[in-house]
Amino acid sequence: MNLDSLTKRHFRLAQALSIQYRTRPWVSSRLDRIANAIAATERQIVALNASSGQASWLQFADADHGFA
């Protein structure tokens, strides 16, 4: 997968997780599955960036969302 595809996947998964947290009662197995998919996607993004020598995608994501 390329960076664009991974970034879109991460966005979709984050949206899905947000929706699941608003749904009651929580289905913890579903929340875990989505959270694990997000973590795996983030690892793929970091690995892709490391292999291509690009700046960390997560640094840009944090800056866009106002995180320190």
N, C-alpha and C positions, 0 to 999 in steps of 0.2 A: 504494500500500500504506500501511496505517496503522502506527503505532509498534508495536502489539501483534504484528501479522503479521511485521514486520521483525525484532523481537526473537526471536520463535519461529523464524524462518528462520535467524537468526544462531546460535541455540542448536543447531539440527539440523545446520547445517554444521560447527560446532565439534566436535560429537560424531562426525560422519562423518570429519573430519580426524584426530581422535584414533584412531579405529578403523583408518584407513588407515595411520597411523604404526606401529600394532602389527602390521600384516600384513607378512610378509616373503615374497618380496622386495618392496621399495617400487616402486610404479608412479609414477614421478615426474610423468608427465603427469596422472594422477588427482590427486595431491597438489597440483600447480600449479592445476588447475581448481578444486578446492575452496578453496584459499587465495585465489584470485582472486575467487571468489564471496563469500567472507567479506569481503574488502576492499571489494567493490562494495556489499555490504549495509551495512557500516559507513558508507560514504560516503552512502548513502541515508538512514540514520538521522540522521547529522549534518545533512544538508541539510533533512530534515523538521523537526528540532528548531530549526534556524536560521530556517526560514521561519515557524515558529509561535512563536518567542521563548521556547521552553522551555529549561531547563538541559540541558547536554550529557548525553546518555545514557551516553557513555563514562566520564564522571566517576562516575556511579552504578555502572557495571559495575566500574570499578577499585576502588571502595570496597567493593563486595560481595565481591571476590576478594582483598582485602588488599594490593593493589598501591599503591604510593606515588604 
